[in-house]
Amino acid sequence: MISDELLSRDSLEHDEWTITPKPEHLVPDSIAPAYYRDLAIVYRKDDRHQDEVEVLERYVDACRELGNEAQEKMVSRLDRARELAGGD
């Protein structure tokens, strides 16, 4: 087990703790589509088409922000959701 002394910033030199990885280094470089897809499925089953559109748009926007392309099947689902939402 590591002692509390070793984990303390006080035991580190200033330069050591200033280069310790910060939370922003833990930001993912891709988006897990399953969460968005599963919620979109629930919304479609409940005839909440506008909510489905919004959650899928959020997924596509998040992918773009990270510099990635959204999965084609998710984009296709978004297109279909928009069609369904237009009929509401």
Stockholm file with secondary structure:
# STOCKHOLM 1.0

chainA/1-88         MISDELLSRDSLEHDEWTITPKPEHLVPDSIAPAYYRDLAIVYRKDDRHQDEVEVLERYVDACRELGNEAQEKMVSRLDRARELAGGD
#=GR chainA/1-88 SS CCCHHHHSGGGSCHHHHHTSCCGGGGCCSSCCHHHHHHHHHHHHHTTCHHHHHHHHHHHHHHHHHTTCCCCHHHHHHHHHHHHHHHTC
#=GC SS_cons        CCCHHHHSGGGSCHHHHHTSCCGGGGCCSSCCHHHHHHHHHHHHHTTCHHHHHHHHHHHHHHHHHTTCCCCHHHHHHHHHHHHHHHTC
//
